[in-house]
Amino acid sequence: MSVTDKALTLDVSDKAGSVSALLQRPRGAKALYVLAHGAGAGMHHDFMVGIAELLHARKVATLRFQFPYTERGGKRPDPQKWLLATVEAAVAAGRKAMRGAAVFGGGKSMGGRMTSIVAAGDSPAAGALAGLVFLGFPLHAPGKDGTDRAAHLPDIETPMLFVQGTRDKLARIDLITQVVDDLPKGQIHVIDDGDHSFNVPKRAGRTKDEVWTDIVDAVAAFVAQT
C-alpha cells in the first residue's frame, strides 16, 4: 500500500456480512470512482489494480471493493439484492471518505451493471452519483444478442460513459452503440479489436499497457468534463 491507500470495511447487511474495500486517494483529487469488479474476479485482479493505479496518476481517486461472494472466496455471484446493497454501501463509504468530491460509480461488467441498477433507483446512493462509467457493459449473454439488460438505463439521469470493445461477446458493438445513442447523456468510447476483457490480438499492434492507457484517458476526460 502507498501512503494514499486506506483499507476499509463495508457493512453490507446482517445476512451478507462485511466486505473489504480499498480507497486510493491521490493528493489533490476532486473526483472518486467507485470501481466495482466483474463476476469472474475480485478487486485484486490485475485489470482492476492497473486501472486504479493509472487513474491515481491522473488525480482520480478510486474505491475498489469485494462483493460478499468474492470476500468469501466463492465464484458464484450473490443474489442481486446483496450485490446492490454492496454497491450502495461502497458509494456511501466513498462519499463519506471524500466529502465534497464528485462521486462516480460503475466498474467492470457485472459490477458496472449492478451500479447502473442502483443509479436507476431511488436510494441515497443513486442521488450521490455524479456520473457512471462502465468498463464493458454486459448487454447480453454470449450468443444471445439483445438489449433487455439496458431497459433501466433511460431511468438514469446522470451522464454515462460506456467503454466497449468491438469484439466483446457480451455486447455486440452495433447493439451497445444504439443503446448509448438513445441515451440523452450517454457517451461511448470504443476499443478497436478489444474483447470483453479489453484484450486485443497481436495484429492490432497495441500492447496491453497502451489499451489500458486509452481506457483511463477516456475515463479521466469524462470525469473532468462532468
Kinemage of the C-alpha trace (Angstrom):
@kinemage 1
@onewidth
@group {chain A} dominant
@subgroup {mainchain}
@vectorlist {calphas} color= white
{ca met a 1} P 0.000 0.000 0.000
{ca ser a 2} L 1.096 3.563 -0.654
{ca val a 3} L 0.625 6.378 1.823
{ca thr a 4} L -2.536 7.361 -0.044
{ca asp a 5} L -4.149 3.924 0.327
{ca lys a 6} L -6.735 3.300 3.024
{ca ala a 7} L -8.212 -0.109 3.770
{ca leu a 8} L -11.916 -0.015 4.634
{ca thr a 9} L -14.550 -2.466 5.805
{ca leu a 10} L -18.053 -2.106 4.364
{ca asp a 11} L -21.011 -3.415 6.346
{ca val a 12} L -23.443 -4.707 3.712
{ca ser a 13} L -26.227 -6.370 5.728
{ca asp a 14} L -26.763 -8.850 8.539
{ca lys a 15} L -27.018 -11.753 6.089
{ca ala a 16} L -24.409 -10.635 3.568
{ca gly a 17} L -21.933 -9.595 6.226
{ca ser a 18} L -18.993 -7.239 5.686
{ca val a 19} L -16.577 -6.868 2.785
{ca ser a 20} L -13.130 -5.398 2.221
{ca ala a 21} L -12.520 -2.208 0.268
{ca leu a 22} L -9.545 -0.064 -0.679
{ca leu a 23} L -9.597 3.701 -1.124
{ca gln a 24} L -6.749 5.087 -3.218
{ca arg a 25} L -6.759 8.872 -2.966
{ca pro a 26} L -4.095 10.884 -4.754
{ca arg a 27} L -3.216 14.288 -3.381
{ca gly a 28} L -5.472 16.943 -4.907
{ca ala a 29} L -8.130 14.519 -6.170
{ca lys a 30} L -11.530 16.143 -6.694
{ca ala a 31} L -13.327 13.065 -8.026
{ca leu a 32} L -13.813 9.494 -6.840
{ca tyr a 33} L -14.619 6.474 -8.988
{ca val a 34} L -16.325 3.676 -7.030
{ca leu a 35} L -14.991 0.806 -9.114
{ca ala a 36} L -16.907 -2.472 -8.851
{ca his a 37} L -15.392 -5.712 -10.120
{ca gly a 38} L -16.855 -8.158 -12.625
{ca ala a 39} L -18.393 -11.562 -11.965
{ca gly a 40} L -15.268 -13.638 -12.523
{ca ala a 41} L -12.632 -11.824 -10.464
{ca gly a 42} L -12.396 -9.636 -7.382
{ca met a 43} L -10.971 -6.224 -6.697
{ca his a 44} L -7.380 -7.521 -6.709
{ca his a 45} L -7.488 -8.656 -10.347
{ca asp a 46} L -4.688 -7.206 -12.474
{ca phe a 47} L -7.123 -5.163 -14.572
{ca met a 48} L -8.771 -3.601 -11.521
{ca val a 49} L -5.432 -2.793 -9.902
{ca gly a 50} L -3.966 -1.428 -13.133
{ca ile a 51} L -6.903 0.843 -13.893
{ca ala a 52} L -6.903 2.186 -10.330
{ca glu a 53} L -3.177 2.929 -10.470
{ca leu a 54} L -3.438 4.707 -13.810
{ca leu a 55} L -6.343 6.795 -12.548
{ca his a 56} L -4.338 7.616 -9.424
{ca ala a 57} L -1.655 9.105 -11.669
{ca arg a 58} L -4.357 11.297 -13.233
{ca lys a 59} L -5.565 12.597 -9.854
{ca val a 60} L -8.744 10.495 -9.841
{ca ala a 61} L -9.363 8.593 -6.620
{ca thr a 62} L -10.794 5.069 -6.674
{ca leu a 63} L -12.640 2.884 -4.225
{ca arg a 64} L -12.419 -0.814 -5.055
{ca phe a 65} L -14.355 -3.370 -3.055
{ca gln a 66} L -15.286 -7.022 -2.866
{ca phe a 67} L -18.773 -8.412 -3.258
{ca pro a 68} L -19.706 -10.862 -0.487
{ca tyr a 69} L -19.062 -13.970 -2.602
{ca thr a 70} L -15.549 -12.862 -3.557
{ca glu a 71} L -14.870 -11.886 0.047
{ca arg a 72} L -15.706 -15.498 0.963
{ca gly a 73} L -13.546 -16.864 -1.841
{ca gly a 74} L -16.551 -18.062 -3.831
{ca lys a 75} L -17.087 -17.943 -7.572
{ca arg a 76} L -20.863 -17.784 -7.873
{ca pro a 77} L -22.273 -14.233 -7.617
{ca asp a 78} L -24.524 -13.359 -4.716
{ca pro a 79} L -28.289 -12.754 -5.024
{ca gln a 80} L -28.853 -9.439 -6.777
{ca lys a 81} L -30.164 -7.747 -3.626
{ca trp a 82} L -26.824 -8.416 -1.922
{ca leu a 83} L -24.885 -7.104 -4.912
{ca leu a 84} L -26.948 -3.916 -4.964
{ca ala a 85} L -26.609 -3.469 -1.208
{ca thr a 86} L -22.828 -3.788 -1.542
{ca val a 87} L -22.719 -1.093 -4.225
{ca glu a 88} L -24.840 1.173 -2.047
{ca ala a 89} L -22.513 0.616 0.919
{ca ala a 90} L -19.464 1.364 -1.228
{ca val a 91} L -20.924 4.599 -2.595
{ca ala a 92} L -21.860 5.707 0.918
{ca ala a 93} L -18.363 4.932 2.199
{ca gly a 94} L -16.734 6.743 -0.687
{ca arg a 95} L -18.905 9.788 -0.233
{ca lys a 96} L -18.082 9.903 3.472
{ca ala a 97} L -14.355 9.453 2.901
{ca met a 98} L -14.147 12.171 0.247
{ca arg a 99} L -16.639 14.805 1.273
{ca gly a 100} L -17.063 17.468 -1.377
{ca ala a 101} L -15.656 15.304 -4.176
{ca ala a 102} L -17.719 14.282 -7.192
{ca val a 103} L -18.570 10.583 -6.855
{ca phe a 104} L -18.759 8.399 -9.953
{ca gly a 105} L -19.911 4.792 -9.961
{ca gly a 106} L -19.662 1.816 -12.257
{ca gly a 107} L -16.959 -0.683 -12.985
{ca lys a 108} L -16.218 -3.859 -14.865
{ca ser a 109} L -19.026 -5.873 -16.461
{ca met a 110} L -21.405 -7.176 -13.769
{ca gly a 111} L -20.207 -4.631 -11.224
{ca gly a 112} L -20.972 -1.802 -13.597
{ca arg a 113} L -24.385 -3.201 -14.406
{ca met a 114} L -25.267 -3.583 -10.723
{ca thr a 115} L -24.223 0.020 -10.164
{ca ser a 116} L -26.470 1.114 -13.022
{ca ile a 117} L -29.433 -0.632 -11.388
{ca val a 118} L -28.686 1.237 -8.159
{ca ala a 119} L -28.435 4.500 -10.101
{ca ala a 120} L -31.818 3.867 -11.720
{ca gly a 121} L -33.460 3.525 -8.302
{ca asp a 122} L -34.247 5.941 -5.505
{ca ser a 123} L -31.695 5.001 -2.840
{ca pro a 124} L -29.379 7.629 -1.309
{ca ala a 125} L -26.571 6.118 -3.389
{ca ala a 126} L -28.394 6.944 -6.609
{ca gly a 127} L -28.658 10.586 -5.629
{ca ala a 128} L -24.977 10.724 -4.675
{ca leu a 129} L -23.641 9.755 -8.106
{ca ala a 130} L -22.416 12.464 -10.465
{ca gly a 131} L -21.969 10.011 -13.324
{ca leu a 132} L -21.401 6.400 -14.320
{ca val a 133} L -18.508 4.706 -16.092
{ca phe a 134} L -18.947 1.197 -17.486
{ca leu a 135} L -15.886 -0.842 -18.439
{ca gly a 136} L -17.507 -3.409 -20.699
{ca phe a 137} L -21.251 -3.203 -20.017
{ca pro a 138} L -22.640 -6.777 -20.253
{ca leu a 139} L -25.553 -6.108 -22.588
{ca his a 140} L -26.399 -9.761 -23.207
{ca ala a 141} L -25.156 -13.295 -22.637
{ca pro a 142} L -22.717 -14.707 -25.206
{ca gly a 143} L -24.592 -15.752 -28.328
{ca lys a 144} L -27.903 -14.350 -27.045
{ca asp a 145} L -27.904 -10.911 -28.614
{ca gly a 146} L -30.433 -8.489 -27.179
{ca thr a 147} L -30.857 -5.277 -25.222
{ca asp a 148} L -33.144 -6.279 -22.343
{ca arg a 149} L -30.368 -5.652 -19.803
{ca ala a 150} L -30.363 -1.996 -20.845
{ca ala a 151} L -34.086 -1.435 -20.223
{ca his a 152} L -33.448 0.518 -16.998
{ca leu a 153} L -30.756 2.828 -18.387
{ca pro a 154} L -33.178 5.552 -19.605
{ca asp a 155} L -34.257 5.961 -15.964
{ca ile a 156} L -30.779 7.195 -15.037
{ca glu a 157} L -30.430 10.963 -15.088
{ca thr a 158} L -26.660 11.257 -14.722
{ca pro a 159} L -24.123 11.227 -17.596
{ca met a 160} L -22.835 7.792 -18.574
{ca leu a 161} L -19.651 6.639 -20.316
{ca phe a 162} L -19.513 3.194 -21.891
{ca val a 163} L -16.051 1.821 -22.727
{ca gln a 164} L -16.632 -1.107 -25.080
{ca gly a 165} L -14.510 -3.427 -27.201
{ca thr a 166} L -15.539 -4.233 -30.746
{ca arg a 167} L -15.028 -7.984 -30.132
{ca asp a 168} L -16.967 -8.103 -26.860
{ca lys a 169} L -19.164 -11.230 -26.904
{ca leu a 170} L -21.311 -9.779 -24.107
{ca ala a 171} L -22.137 -6.592 -26.009
{ca arg a 172} L -22.379 -6.664 -29.777
{ca ile a 173} L -20.888 -3.347 -30.771
{ca asp a 174} L -23.754 -2.217 -33.013
{ca leu a 175} L -26.302 -3.025 -30.302
{ca ile a 176} L -24.477 -1.250 -27.481
{ca thr a 177} L -23.792 1.728 -29.753
{ca gln a 178} L -27.501 2.062 -30.485
{ca val a 179} L -28.335 1.789 -26.783
{ca val a 180} L -25.897 4.603 -25.969
{ca asp a 181} L -27.068 6.763 -28.883
{ca asp a 182} L -30.598 6.603 -27.475
{ca leu a 183} L -29.467 7.883 -24.068
{ca pro a 184} L -29.545 11.701 -23.828
{ca lys a 185} L -26.471 11.721 -21.584
{ca gly a 186} L -24.716 8.629 -22.913
{ca gln a 187} L -21.242 8.504 -24.452
{ca ile a 188} L -19.298 5.584 -25.865
{ca his a 189} L -15.559 5.072 -26.169
{ca val a 190} L -14.699 2.189 -28.465
{ca ile a 191} L -11.631 -0.020 -28.057
{ca asp a 192} L -10.937 -1.396 -31.512
{ca asp a 193} L -10.411 -5.179 -31.514
{ca gly a 194} L -10.966 -5.327 -27.752
{ca asp a 195} L -12.807 -8.291 -26.260
{ca his a 196} L -14.821 -8.243 -23.014
{ca ser a 197} L -11.582 -8.087 -21.011
{ca phe a 198} L -10.129 -5.486 -23.404
{ca asn a 199} L -7.564 -7.935 -24.695
{ca val a 200} L -6.563 -7.218 -28.282
{ca pro a 201} L -4.926 -9.580 -30.795
{ca lys a 202} L -1.307 -9.101 -31.829
{ca arg a 203} L -2.420 -7.927 -35.253
{ca ala a 204} L -3.953 -4.855 -33.580
{ca gly a 205} L -0.450 -3.531 -32.960
{ca arg a 206} L -1.180 -2.305 -29.429
{ca thr a 207} L 0.112 -3.531 -26.106
{ca lys a 208} L -1.978 -4.143 -23.006
{ca asp a 209} L -0.489 -1.035 -21.416
{ca glu a 210} L -1.451 1.072 -24.413
{ca val a 211} L -5.027 -0.207 -24.304
{ca trp a 212} L -5.329 0.415 -20.573
{ca thr a 213} L -3.939 3.925 -21.047
{ca asp a 214} L -6.538 4.534 -23.749
{ca ile a 215} L -9.288 3.413 -21.370
{ca val a 216} L -8.067 5.535 -18.473
{ca asp a 217} L -7.575 8.633 -20.615
{ca ala a 218} L -11.211 8.345 -21.714
{ca val a 219} L -12.403 7.874 -18.126
{ca ala a 220} L -10.347 10.794 -16.809
{ca ala a 221} L -11.604 13.079 -19.580
{ca phe a 222} L -15.203 12.108 -18.862
{ca val a 223} L -14.782 12.730 -15.137
{ca ala a 224} L -13.180 16.125 -15.799
{ca gln a 225} L -15.967 17.319 -18.082
{ca thr a 226} L -18.880 16.030 -15.976
